[in-house]
Amino acid sequence: MTTPIRQQYLAIKRQYPDVLLFFRLGDFYETFEEDAKIAARVLDITLTSREMGRGQKLPLAGVPYHAAEGYIARLVAAGYKVAICEQIGQPQGRDLVERRVTRVVTPGTVDAPSMLPGHANNYLAAVLVEGARAGLAHADITIGEFATTQLAATDGDALATAVVQELLRLAPAEVLLPAGDDEADAAPPWLPEGAHLSRSDGREWRLDRAEDALREHFEVAALDGFGCAGQPLAARAAGALLQYLAATQLDGLAQVTGLRTYSTGDFMALDAATRRNLELTEGRAGRGGSLLATIDRTRTPLGARLLRRWLGQPLVDRARLEARLDAVALFARDALLRARVTAALAGVGDLERLINRAVTGAATPRDLAALGRSLARLPELLAALEEGGDGEKHPLAPWLGPLRCARCQEVVALVEAALVADPPATLGGGQPAIRPGFAPELDGLHAAAREAKAYIAGLERTERERTGIRNLRVGYNKVFGYYLEVSHANRDAVPEHYIRKQTLVGAERYITPELKEYENLVLHAEERLADLEGAVYRQVVEQVAGAAAPVLRAAAALAQLDCFAGLATTAVERRYARPVLRDDCALAIESGRHPTVEAALAEASEAFVPNDTALDTEERQIVLLTGPNMAGKSTYLRQVALIVLLAQIGSFVPAERAELGLVDRIFTRIGAQDDLTAGQSTFMVEMLETAAILHGATRRSLIVLDEIGRGTSTYDGLAIARAVVEYVHNTPRLGCRTLFATHYHELTALAQILPRVCNERMDVLEEGDRVVFLRRVVPGGADRSYGIHVAQLAGMPRAVVRRAGEILAELEQGGGKPGRDRHRRAPTPPPPTFQLSLFGVPDPVVEDLRALDVEALSPLEALTKLYELQSRARGATADERRATADGTRGGA
């Protein structure tokens, strides 16, 4: 026989079969059966058992309700979903307490403050892929953000790349996909590492159902106002995501008040390799070694999250960038303003999440107090910003309007009037949250309770004096409540208005109507006070939630001001310069520095060696950078890319001066990395990334390539490296600014063939057998790699170093045959000689031209060959012509 509570549990569990059910029993959340086994294992808690019917003992594992948040966080971090089943109402006699699930916590719908990172968003993303199009929507319910976009590409591979790039930017905690025919479908290859995969009913992704869900939620007749008209996949992804949220947030989605449709074309595209190579938000040792950690001087969670989003979405709109740079410049040149603003911002909490907790009714008294304190800083902040301003021409004018918010100050006044100075963490814990004088009815109940307690406390003394019964006493038990006890010896002195309640062996117990009245006040005061205080508090929360829109506008403005002031602080501390933005494709950097490396060296009291960079699409399109390992080539490549990226988020840059033509994409191929799980070697990964660059770059892109071809044999690698340089140089679609670092110094000859290729090298100083890396980039190509010197610096045994030197000498003299060692150099062919076709002497250029099979050449090969022949022809100087002619005559 199954108990009623077991039947109730099973009925609720059937609604959530794939979710861990936290079932409220008194002061605990209990899990049963398989749920209990999982909870016990993941949470490291005791697995017990409980009888839930005759002969039915079920596995049981529970956690205290007041500490459940931490346990839920651990389960969610382990990839599980948790349904919270609460007791609804109070038990009536022996009747079963009503219970229902109030919310389902998933990785993408976490809303508890202790479970959320303050510096990053917690996104849930929904992705729908059909053919060469995709819809992608994302939401952060803690701040009410909800956005969608539609992606398109020429083929499936390009579309997968676009989806991956957007998901990498968002770094969602959970990705929602439509359920297929097979629920055990494998995760798609583009799913970001660490993201939890969820699936929902495919019917919810149909256009009609998705649009109905969106229209119903936003209470509109059409979706045109949200910008997704004509973008059906964007609307379908957004509608499916909204339905999933509604199924998990059972108390409603009042904080989701709008849908934003955006285009990825408004931002610089950054692929996975570039994000990894540039270490934008995560360094090798975590966030501490990243660009974000280097430049982040924000003072609020709002600003920290926004700066992270800026790094993930650099702008390509010059007007918006100039507005950001103007704001940063104002803070950079006015130290007093910067100090006052940062001091005011230091007292601002997470306004977005605080106000949204009020909207959802989840705000605690301390949440409201923090919200009030934060909004109270607005007048001080506004006064500092407006000093010396000139109205609409003020550089910060677009962000000042939302701070002039009367509703925000009304919230401050309400919170200060309603809450005690130091409110409790939760209601009903015995410590009052509502300030005396705010709610007269509540004050009256408090006064009555105090009066009743005082009456009962003094009743024994009063009645002894009034009746003359010296041993009269006041007592209490759970059956009869408060009573007056008189011994049988004094029974005759008992007043007539005493009502006999109980007879004992040696005494009688009495009550009075007045005593029962005060007893009722005392015994039920706590419950009535809790109910009334809860009602008053909910009214306060509702009033605060009514000001959500202006508070969120103020929060958005504060976040941007925090970023501007923080970037200005970084610029002043680290001597960054304002970049000059241009509409052409020029790139000129004077004394550029790598921001993260420079910061690390500064901590060790070492100086960073700056370098200049000059690139354009007319004369210096490709810079071939040669030089030894350990000389700083990779650092130089990364610093150029980081300077460009910083400029396009609106930041000052680590350089003495920088002029930048806006970049639509940054591509990097730096470092060796394999993917053994996909069966891809280091060289295969290198080729895949290089192929993606050559297919995806445009004329406005910046390409940074390091050691292309090093993962294979010398001749193969050299051939691939040269072919890549020629392709980037000669393909009309490309022709983009490129930094190409290589150990193949044979490639330096391309500067004599391809007109837009230039040679630069990392400078070294040789002192006998000792080599000093100067970290300077200088004109010209290197003729050595110094690999053996690096091996010596690494502590290689002397015998190995000495023998390597001997082998290298043999190879350079032609005494050995190069093998597959990628560090060996291919023999440099002798420079070509040129002759003119005079008096019947054949010209090699003409002969090569005659020998060409023009019909078999591709356009790219023909263009490359033409550049080469032109360079050889120009190499035959007038003196060479005369010498050739004289020699011919003499011979004749």
N, C-alpha and C positions, 0 to 999 in steps of 0.2 A: 504493500500500500504506500502510495506517494503522499507526502505531507503537502498541505496547501502552499507553504512557502517554496517547496521544491517545484510544484506546478507553476507557480508564478515565475520562478527563475527560468524554467525551461521555455515558457512562453516568450519571455524577453530574449533569451539566448537564441531562439529560432530566428528572431529578426536580425541578429548580428552574428551569423555563424563563423565568420572569418576574423572576428575581433575579440580581443581579451575583454571580458565583461567584469568590471569592478562593481560588485553588488553590495549595496549599503546595508549592513546589519548593525544597528546601534552605532557604536563609535568606531567601527571598522568597515573597510571595503574588503569583501571576501571574493576570492576566485575559487572555482570548483573544477574538478575533473582535469581535462587536458590544460585548461587555462591555468589551473593551480600548479601543475607540473612545470609549465613554462615560467610562470611568475617566480616560483621557488628557485628555479635554476638561474634565471637572469638576475634576480634581485638578491640572491643568496639569503633567502629567508626559509624558515622551517616549513616543511610540508607535513601537515597533520591530516586528520580525517574528522568527519562529522556525520552523525546519523541523520539521514534525510528521508526517513521512511523505515518501515519494519524490515530489518535485515539489510538495509542499504546504507553502507558506509562509504562516503565519497571523499576523494582527496580534496584537501582544503588548504589554502594559503591566503593570509590576510595581512593588511597594513593599516595602521591607524589613519583615520580620515584626515586628521589635522596635519599629517606628514605625507599625505598621498602625492602631493605635487612632485616631490623629489623622486619617488618611486616611478611615477608615470613618466617623468623625463627620461629615466634610465631605460624603460621599456620602449619608448619612442625612439631613443637613440639607437636601440638595438634593431629597429625596423618594424616594430609591432604597432598596431593600432589599439587604442583603449577606449571602450565605451563606459561612460560614467553613469551608473544607475543609482538615482537618489530616492530617498524616502519622501513622498509627497504628502504633506499634511501630518497630523498627529494620530497616534493609535487611539482607537475608540474601544475601550474594554478589551475583549479578547479577539476583536476583529483583526484581520490581516491588514498591515499598513500598505497603502497604495505606493507603488514604485514605478518609475519610468526612466528611460535614458534621456539625460538632458543635453549631452554632447558626446561627440566621438573625437578623440584626440588622435591626429595623424601627424607625421613629420611636417607636413606643409600647413597644418592648421593649429599648431601650438600657439597659445596666447598667454600662458602664465609668465609673468615677468622673469621669474627665476629660471625659466627654461629657454629664454631667448637671449641671443647675443645683442648687446646694445649697439655695437658698431656696424652691424650688418642686418640686412632685411632677411626675413624668413619667407621665402617664396614657395607657392604652389604653382606649378606650370601645367598647362594642358596643351597637348600637341596632336594635330590631325594632319596626316600626310596623304595626299591623293595625287598620283601622277607626278607632275613637275611643280606642284603647288603645295603649300602647307599653311595651316592656321596655327598660331601660337598665342595663347593667352596666359597671363600670370596675375597673381593676386598675393598681397600681404594683408591678411585680415587684421593684423595688429595695428595697422595705420590706415586701413581702408583703401589701399591702392588696388586698382583693377584696370588692366590694360590689355590690348590685343593688337596683333599685327598679322598681315598675310605676306608670305614669302613666295617668290617664284624663281625658277631657274631654268636653264636650257636642258638639263638632264637630271637624272636621279642623284648622281654623285654630287653635282653642284648644289642641289637642294639639300642633301644631307649635310653638306659643309655649312650651308647657311643656317640650318637648324642647330647644328652643333655650336656655331659661333654665338648664337643668341642665348642658348642654354648655358654656355660657359660664362657669358656675361652675367646672367641672372643667378647662377649657382643655386638652383632650386633645391629645397630639401625633399621635395616630392614631385614626381612627374606623373600626370594623369594621361592615360591612353584609352582609346575605345577597346572594349573587349572583343576579341575575335571569335571565330568558331571554336577555337581551342583555348580554353582559359589558361592552359600551361604554355602559351606562346612565349618564346624566348624574348628577352629584352632586346630592343633594337640596338644596333651597334653604335648609334649616336647618343645613347643615354649617358649623361655625365657620370663619372665615377663618384660614388657616394650618395647619389640621389636614389630615394626610395621609389619604386615603380608601383603605381596603382592603376586599376582598370575600372571603368564604369560601363554600364549597359550601352551597347552601341546605338540603341534607339534614342538615347539622350543626345547624341551627336547629330541627329537629323536636323536639317535647316529649320523646318517648321517648328519642331519642338524646342530647339535652342532659341530661336527668336521669340517664341511664346514665353519662355522662361525669363528672358531679358526684359521684354515689354512688361510682363506682370510685375517683376521685381521693381523696375524703375517707374512703373505706372505711367507709361507713355504709349501712344498709338503706333509710333514708328521709330525705327532706330537710326534714321538719317542724322539726327542731331548728335549722335555719338561717333560719326565719321566712318562707320563700317558698312555703309551702303555700297553695294558693288563689290564687297569683299566677303563672299559667303563662307569661306573657310575660317576667316577671322571671327565671324559671328558664331559659327558652329563651335569653335574651340571655346569662345567666351561663354556661350550658353551652357555647354557641357560642364565647364568649370563651376559656373554659378550653381547648377543643380547638385554638383558634388558637395559644394560648400553648404547648401541648404540641408543636405542629408546628414552632414556632420555637426553643423551649428544649429541645433534644434530650437534654440531660443531666439533665432532670427539673425539677420545680417543687416541690421540697421546702420552699421558703420560703412557699408558699401553703398555709396550714394551716387557714384558715377562710373562711366566706362570711358577710358581714353584709347583712341586708336592712333597708332604711331607707325612711322615708316623707318626701317633700318637704314634707308638711304640718307637720312638726316644726320647720320653719325659715321665716324670713321670705323671701318670694319677691322676687327682684330681676330685672327684665327687662333686656334689652340696653341700652335707652336709659338706664335708671337707672345701670347700671354704668359706662356711658360718661360720662354727665353728672356723676356724683359722683367720677369718677377714683379708683376704689377701689384698684386695684393698678397701673394704668398712667396716668400723666399725659400731658399733651400732649408733653412732652419725654422720655417713657419713665417708668421706675419712679420716678425722682427727684422728679417733681412729683405723686406720688400720696399718697392718705391712708395707705397702707401704709408708704411711706417716711417719712412724718411721725411715725407713732406707734411704729414698729418699733425697740425697744431690746433685742431678744432677743440672746442671746450664743451660741446654738448653731443649727446647721442644723435640728435638731428643732423648736425653738421658732419659727424663721422660717417653716417650712412650715405649722405648726399655726396661727399667727396669720393667715397668708394664707387658710387654710381657714375660720377663724372669720369673717373679713371677707366671705367668699363665702356663709356660712350663718349669719346672725344668728339667735339663738334666739327662740322665742316662749313658752318655758317660764319663768315667773317664778322658780320654786324653783331651777332650774339657774343662772339669771342671778344670783340673790342669793348663791349659793355662790361664783361667780366673783368677784363684787364684794367679798365678805368677804375673799377671799384677796388681792385687789389692795389692799384697805384695810389689811390687816396689813402688807404690804410698804411701803405709802405712809407709814404713821405710824412705822415702825421703820427709821430710816436705817441703823443698824448691821447689822441683819439683812439688809437689802437689799444692803448693800455686801458682806457675807460671802457671801451666796448668789450674787450676780453674779460675784464673784471665783472662786468654785468652779466655776460654770457655764462660765467662760471656758476652762477646760481640757478641756471635754467635746466629743468629736468627734461624728460622725454615727452614733450607736449603731445606729439602725435599719438603715442600709445596710451598716455594718460587720458586724453579726451575720448579716445575710442573705447577705453574701458568704461568710461561713464556712459557712452552711447549704448553699449551692450549691457549695461546694468551690473558689470562685474567690478566696478571701482570700489576699493576699500576706503575707509576714512583717511588712511595715510596717502592713498593715491590722490584723493581730492585735495588734501593739504599740500602735497607736492605740486599739483596743478596750480593752486592758488599762489604759492610762493613763486613759481616760475612766471606766471602772468604778471605778478606784481613787479617784476624787473623791467617790464616793457617801458614805463614812463622814463626811468633812468636811462635806459638804452636809447630811447628816442631822443631825449634831451641831448645826449652826447653826440648823436649823429646829426642833429639839426643845427648844431652850433656852427656858424660860419657858412651854412648852406645858402643856396640862392634858388629856392623853389624847384621848378621843373628842371632846371639845369644842373641840379645837384647830381653828382655821379651815382648816388644811391637812391635817387628819387623813386625808381620802380619798386624798391623794397621797403620804403618808408610808409607808404599808404596803409598796408595791412597792420602795421604796428600802432597806428592811430585808431585803436579799436575800443569804442565805448563798451561793447558787449563783453570784451575781455575783462575790463575793469569791473563790470557788474559781477562777473564770476568771482573775481578777487574779493569784492565786498561780501558776496553771498557766502563764500567759503569761510571768510574770517568771522562773519556773524554766526554761522551755523555750527562750526566745529570748535571743540576745545583746543587750546594751544598745542597740546601734544596728544593727538588722537590715538586710540588703540589701533592695532593692526587689523582687527576684525570687530564686528558688532557682537554684542551679547556675551562678552567675556567677563562681565562684571565691572569693567571700567567704562564710564559714560563717554560717548563720542559727541553728543550734541551739547553745545555751550548753553549754560543757564541763561534764561532770558529770551532765547530764540523761539521756543515753542511753549506758550503758556500752559497748555494742557499737560505737557510733559513735566513742566515745572511743578504744577499742582500735584501730579501723581508722586513726584519725588518728595514733595513736602509732606503729603499725606503718609507716605511710607515712613519717613523719618519720624513723624508725629506718633504713628502707631508703634514703632519700635521703642520710642521714648516712653510712651504710655505703659507698654507691657513691662519695660525695664523698671519702671517706678511703681508698678501696681502692688507688688508685695509689701513695700514699705507703707504705701498709702492705706491699704486695706488693714494692715496690722494696727495702724494708728486709729483708723476709723472704727474698727470692730473691737479693739482691745484684745484680740486673739494673738498672743505673742508667738505662737508656733505656726501660724498660717504661712503657707508658702505657695508660690506660683510654679507650676510644672508644665511639661509638654510631653506628649507621646504621639506617635504617628496615627493611632487609632482615633483618639478623642481630641487631638490638638492641644491648645492651652487650657489649663484648668486651675482652680483654687482648691488646695487640699487643707482640710481641717481635721484634727484628731477627734475621736469620739468624746473625749473629755470636755471639749469646747463646743460640742454640737449645739448646745442651747444658746450659744452666743452668735450663731450664724444668722445673718440678716435674712429677712423674708424674700428679698429679690434674688437671692442665690438659688440656682436651679440645680437639684441633685442630679449628677451624671453617672456616678459609680460608687459602690460601697466596697471598701477594703476591710481587712481584718481589724486594723486599728484606726482607720480614718475614713472620712467621706470626701469625695471629689465633687466640686461644684463648677458651674459656668454662669456667666451673666450675659445678657444680650449685648452689653457694651463690649465685654471681652471678646465675644465672637465677631463683632464688627471689626475691632482692631486686628483680631487674628486673621480675618479674611484679607485685610489690607496688607499685613506682614507676609502671610504665606503666599499670596498671589501677586505681590508687588513686583517681584523680579520678573515673572513671566509677562505681566502686563506692561512693565517698563520696557522689556525687550521688544514686545510687539509694537508698542507705541513709538519707541525710539527708531525701530526699523522702518515704520511707516513714515516718520518725519524724515529720516535719512534718505529713503527712496524718493521722496518729493524733492529733496535737495539735489540728488543725482539727476533726476529728470530735468530740473531747471538748468543745471550745468550742461547736460547733454544738448539742450536746446540752443546753446551757443557754439555747437561743434563747428559749424561752417566758418565763422570768423576766427575761431581759435586755430583751426587747421591752416587758414590763410596766413595767420601770424606765424605759425610754426614753420611754414614753407619759407617765409621771408627770413626768419631767424636762422634757418639752416643755411641759406645762401650767404647771409652776412657772416655767419660763423666760418664758412669756407673762405670767404674773401679775407677776413681778418687773419685766419690761420695761414693762408698762403702768403699773405704779406709778412707775417712773422717769420716764416721760413725764408722768404726772400731776403729780409733784412739780416737775419742771423747768418745766412750762408752766402750772402753777396750774389743773389740772383739778379738778372737783368730782365727788363720788359722786352719781349720779342716784338719785332716789327713784322706784321703780317702783310703778305703780298698776294696778288691775284695770279701772278705768273708761277713758274715752276722753279724759281731760284731757291737756293739753300746756302746761306752764308753764315757761318758760326765762327766767332773769334773767341779764342781761349775757352772752348767748351770743356765741361767736366761731367763725369758720371756722378749723379747725385748720391746714389747709395754707397758707392765705393769711396767717394770723397768724405761722406759722413763717417764711415768706418775708420778711414785713415785719420780723420780729425780726432777721434776718440783715442787713437794711439799716438797722438801728437806728431803725425806725419803729414807731409804736404802732398797734394795731388798734382800731377803734371798736366796742365791743360793743353789742348790742341785745337787747331783751326780746322774748319771743314768748308769746302766750296764745291757745290754741285749745281748743275742746271741741265736742261735738255738740249742745249745748243752746242756747247763746247766741252763741258766737263760732265757728261752724263754718267760715265762709269769710272770710278776710281778703283784701280787694282792696287790693293794694299799687301805688300810683302814684308817679310821680316821673320825673325826667329820666334819660336815658342817662348812664352814667359815675358815677351816684350810689351804686351798690352794690346794686341790687335782686337781680341774679343771685347775688352773693356771699351775700346774706342768705338767699335761698331755699335755696341749697345748704347753708349752715351749719346750718339747722334740720334738714334731712334727715340730715346727717352726725352731728349730735348724737344724733338718735334711733338711728341705726345703731350708733354707738359704744356707746351704753347697752345695746343688745341683743346685743352680743358680750361684755358683761361688763366694759367699760372705763369709767373715769371720763371726764367730758365737759368740753369747753372752755366753761365757764360758771361764774358764781358760785353758781348753784343751778338745779336742773332736776328737775321732776316729770313723769313720762312714763307715760301709759297705753300698754301694749304695742301695737305696730303689727304687723299681719300682712303688709302689703306696703307698700313705698315706690314710688310712681310719680313720675317726673320728666319734664317736657317743657321742656327748656331749650336755647336756642341754635338756630342755623340750620344745617341739614345736608341735602344732597341725596344721591341715589343714582342717578347717571347711568347706571350699568351696568344698573340695573333699569328705566330710563326714568322715574324718579320725580323730580319737581322738589322744591325745598325745601318748598314749600307742601304738596305731596302727602305728603311724609314727615311733616310736622307734623300733618296730618290723620290719617294712619295711626296715629301714636303716640298722638294724643289719643283716637282711637276705641278703641284697645287699652286705654287707661286707663279710659274710661267703661264698657267691657264687663267689665273684670277687677277693678275696685276693689270693696271691701266696706266695711261701716260702720267697721271697725277699721283701714282703710288710711290712709296719709298721701299726699295728692296735692300735688305742687308743679308749678305751671304758669307758664310765662313767655311773655308776648306771644303768646297764642293769636290767630290771625287776621291776623297782620301780613304774611303772604305774599301777600295778595290786596288788592283795592280797599278803600277806607276803609269803605264801607257794608257790603260783604260781611264784612269782617273783624270789624267791630263787631257785626254780627248774629250771627256764629258765636260770638264771645267771650261775648256776653250769653246766648245759648242754652246754652252749656256751663255757665256759672255757674248758671243756672236749673235745669238738669238735675241737677247735683251737689247742689244745695240741696233740690230737690223730690222726687227719686226715693227712695222708702223704702229700697231696697236699698243706696243710697249714704249720703248724709247724713254723709260722713266729713270729717275735718279736712283743710282745703285752704288752700294759699297760692296766690293768683292775682295775678301781677304783670302790669300792662298799661300801655300808653300811651293807651289809650282812657279818658280820665278821665270821659267821659260815663257810663261804667259805675258811677261812684260813686253815681249816683242809685238803684242797686239796693239800697243800704243803707236807703233809705226805704221800699222795697217788700218786700224779703225779710228776715224778722226775724233770721235767723242770719248775715247778711252785715254785715261791719264794714269801715270804710275806714281805711287807714293810708297814709302816704306817706314818701318819702325826703326829709329836710329839706335845704333849700338856703338859702344866705345871698346876697342880692343887694346888690351895692355898685355902683350905677350900671350900667354895661354889663358889669360883672364878676360872675360867678356862682361861688360857693364851694360845693362839695359837702361837706356835713357828715357823710355816711355814717350819719346817725341815722334810725331809724324812729320816726315820731311819729304820733299820732292825726290822722285827717282825710284828705281826698282832695286831690290836686293838681289845679290848674286849668290848668297849663301843662306842656309837655314839654321846653322848653329845648333843642330839637334844634339850633337855629341856634347857640347858645352852644357846644355840643359840636363842631359843625363848625368854629367859630372856634378852639377849643382844638386841633383836629386839624391846623391850619395851612392850612385852605381859603383860597384867594385872597380878599383883602378885598372885591373887587368882587362875588364870588359871595355872600359873607356879607351884604353890604349889600343886594344885590338880593333875596336870600331874605327878609330882614326886610321889605322893601317888599311883596313878594308875600303874606307871611303877614298883614300888616296889612290888605291888600285882602280876603283870604279871610275874616278874622275880622269885617270890616265888611259882609260879604255882597256885596262887589264882584266876586267871582270865583266860579266854579263848581268845586268840588272834582273833581279827576280821579282817576286810579288810584294816586296817590302814597299809599303806606300810612302816611306820616308826617303827612298832613293830617288834621285833626280834622273830624268831621261837625258841622254847625251844631247847637248846643245848643238844643233846643226850649224855648219859654218855659214856666215852671212852670204846671201846671194850676190853674185856679180852680174853686172848689167852691160850689155853691148848694144850699139846702134846698128841698124841694118844698112850699113854703108858699103858700097862696092862689093855687094854680094855676101857680106858677112852676116849670118843670121842673128837676130835679136832674140834673146831668151823670152822676153815678154811677149813678143809677137808670136814666137813659136808655141808658147803655152796657150796663147789665145787661139791659134789655129787648131791646137789639139783638143780644145774643149768640145765636149758633146753637149751643145747648148740645149737641145731638146730634152736631154736626160736630167738637166739641172732643175731643182725647185727654185722658186723665186728667191727664197732666203739664201740658198747656196750660191745662186748667181750674183746676188748683191754682195755677199761676202767675198767671192772670187774677184769681183770688180774692184772692191776696196783694196784687195791685196795687189792686183795688177797695177792699179793706179799708184799705190805706194812705191812699188818696185820701179815703175817708170819714172816717178819723180826723183828717185834716188840716183838716177844716172845724171850727174851734173854736167854742166857745159865743159868743164875740164876733162871729165871722163870721155865726153863725146870727141873732143879735140884729140885726146891721147889715142883713142881708138882709131880715129880717122888718119892721124899721122902714122900710126903703126901699120895701117892697111896700105897707105901709099908706099911706105918704105919697103914693105914686103912685095908690093907690086913691082 
